Amino acid sequence: MKTRYLVAALLLLQAPYVMAATEGVQISPRIGKTTLDIKSDLLADHKPVSVDTLATGVSLGYVSPIGLMTEGSYVKQGNWDAFGATDEYRLSEYAVAIGYQIETPHGFRITPKFGRVRWDLYSKENTFDAITNIGHRQDQNTIRSYDDFWEVTLQKKIGKSVALGLTYKDNHYDLGNVRSIAFTATFGL
């Protein structure tokens, strides 16, 4: 009960700034670093794997006049090894989310979001165990499932319809943990 009152009070305190929120359609490309911690029970060799990957993606969203946001996004993470010393992993995420874009009086923008993601995990060499309790195994090298996620973006407005900043997420999927920090640019359309 106290949590509801606290959230209501915070929203009321932000009311003068929310009305100044940039409303309309926004597109936000991103690039950053992700760490994939893949659970051992998914892999045929039953050894956990931790992989640092490069993440690129884009989201398209709509922000209402009161700051409520809806968004669809695609992010692809992968590691590359030129000499074949390590296995290659690719994680693709297709997500829908809702959030709340808060504009501060000093030109900063805070956007917490939560939603649902469909992910596809591909491994070039390390095959997935045939007996997994999650998702749907496409073949021995690809597995797919759905999970909930959250992320938060902190940006500084540098123009009327442009903001630059960082997006952070740390989510526990059925595959393991996905932790990411990315540079994000938002452009109002």
C-alpha positions in Angstrom: 0.0 0.0 0.0 2.9 2.4 0.9 4.4 1.7 -2.5 1.3 2.9 -4.4 1.3 6.2 -2.4 5.0 6.7 -3.0 4.6 6.1 -6.8 1.5 8.5 -6.8 3.5 11.2 -5.0 6.4 10.9 -7.4 4.1 11.2 -10.4 2.5 14.3 -8.9 5.9 15.9 -8.2 6.9 15.2 -11.9 3.6 16.6 -13.4 5.0 20.0 -14.4 7.9 18.4 -16.2 6.0 15.6 -17.8 3.8 18.0 -19.6 7.0 19.3 -21.3 7.9 15.8 -22.5 8.8 15.4 -26.1 5.7 13.6 -27.5 5.4 11.8 -30.8 7.3 9.1 -32.7 10.9 8.4 -31.8 13.6 6.3 -33.3 16.6 5.2 -31.2 19.6 3.3 -32.6 22.0 1.8 -30.0 25.4 0.2 -29.9 27.2 -1.3 -26.8 28.5 -4.2 -24.9 26.6 -7.2 -23.6 27.7 -10.0 -21.4 25.8 -13.3 -22.0 26.0 -15.8 -19.1 24.6 -19.1 -20.6 23.5 -21.7 -18.2 25.3 -25.1 -18.2 22.1 -27.2 -18.4 21.3 -25.8 -21.8 24.6 -26.9 -23.4 25.4 -30.4 -24.5 28.8 -30.3 -22.7 27.1 -29.0 -19.5 29.7 -26.2 -18.9 28.5 -22.6 -18.3 29.6 -20.0 -20.8 30.2 -16.3 -20.3 30.6 -14.3 -23.5 31.2 -10.6 -24.1 29.5 -9.5 -27.2 28.9 -6.4 -29.3 25.2 -5.3 -29.3 23.6 -3.2 -32.0 19.9 -2.4 -32.4 17.1 0.0 -33.0 13.8 0.8 -31.4 10.7 2.7 -32.6 8.4 4.2 -30.0 5.6 6.6 -29.4 5.5 8.9 -26.4 2.1 10.3 -25.4 1.7 13.9 -24.1 1.8 12.7 -20.5 5.1 10.8 -21.0 3.7 7.2 -21.3 5.7 5.3 -23.9 5.2 2.3 -26.1 8.0 0.8 -28.1 9.1 -2.0 -30.4 12.8 -2.9 -30.7 15.3 -5.3 -32.3 18.8 -5.9 -30.8 21.4 -8.4 -32.0 24.4 -9.4 -29.9 27.3 -11.5 -31.1 31.0 -12.3 -30.6 33.4 -12.8 -33.5 36.7 -14.7 -33.4 38.9 -14.4 -36.4 41.0 -17.5 -35.6 38.3 -19.9 -34.4 39.7 -20.1 -30.9 36.3 -19.5 -29.2 32.7 -20.5 -30.1 30.6 -17.9 -31.8 27.3 -17.0 -30.1 24.5 -14.8 -31.4 21.5 -13.6 -29.4 18.7 -11.8 -31.3 16.0 -10.0 -29.3 12.6 -8.8 -30.6 10.8 -6.9 -27.9 7.7 -4.8 -27.1 7.8 -2.5 -24.1 5.9 0.2 -22.2 7.6 2.8 -20.1 7.4 6.3 -18.8 9.6 9.1 -20.1 10.4 11.7 -17.4 11.9 15.0 -18.5 13.8 16.9 -15.8 14.2 20.7 -15.6 17.9 20.5 -16.6 17.4 18.7 -19.9 17.8 15.2 -18.7 15.5 12.4 -19.7 14.9 9.2 -17.6 13.0 6.4 -19.2 12.3 3.1 -17.3 10.7 0.4 -19.4 9.5 -3.1 -19.1 8.1 -5.6 -21.6 8.2 -8.9 -23.3 11.1 -10.2 -25.5 11.4 -13.1 -27.9 15.0 -14.2 -28.1 16.9 -16.6 -30.4 20.2 -17.9 -29.2 22.6 -19.4 -31.8 25.8 -21.2 -31.2 28.2 -22.1 -34.1 30.0 -25.0 -32.4 28.6 -25.8 -29.0 25.3 -27.5 -29.5 22.3 -27.3 -27.2 21.2 -30.2 -25.1 18.3 -32.1 -26.6 16.5 -32.2 -23.2 15.9 -28.6 -22.3 12.9 -27.4 -20.3 12.8 -24.0 -22.0 11.8 -22.6 -25.3 11.8 -24.3 -28.6 14.8 -25.9 -30.1 15.0 -25.0 -33.7 17.9 -27.3 -34.4 21.0 -28.4 -32.4 22.5 -24.9 -32.7 19.6 -22.6 -32.1 17.1 -22.3 -29.2 14.2 -19.8 -28.9 12.0 -18.6 -26.0 10.1 -15.7 -24.5 10.9 -13.7 -21.3 10.0 -10.5 -19.5 12.7 -7.8 -19.4 13.4 -4.3 -18.0 15.8 -1.6 -18.9 16.4 2.1 -18.1 17.7 4.9 -20.3 19.3 8.1 -19.1 19.8 10.8 -21.8 20.6 14.5 -22.1 18.7 16.5 -24.6 21.0 18.3 -27.0 18.3 19.7 -29.3 14.5 20.0 -29.5 14.2 16.5 -30.9 17.6 14.8 -30.2 18.9 13.2 -27.0 22.0 11.2 -26.3 22.7 8.8 -23.4 23.0 5.3 -22.1 20.7 2.3 -21.8 21.3 -0.3 -19.1 19.6 -3.7 -18.6 20.4 -6.8 -16.4 17.8 -9.5 -17.1 17.5 -13.2 -16.1 16.3 -15.0 -19.1 15.7 -18.8 -19.4 19.0 -19.0 -21.2 20.9 -17.3 -18.3 21.8 -13.7 -17.6 21.9 -10.9 -20.2 23.6 -7.7 -19.0 24.0 -4.8 -21.4 25.1 -1.2 -21.5 24.7 0.7 -24.7 25.1 4.2 -26.1 21.7 5.4 -27.3 20.7 8.3 -29.5 17.0 9.3 -29.8 15.6 11.3 -32.6 12.0 12.7 -32.7 10.3 12.2 -36.0 
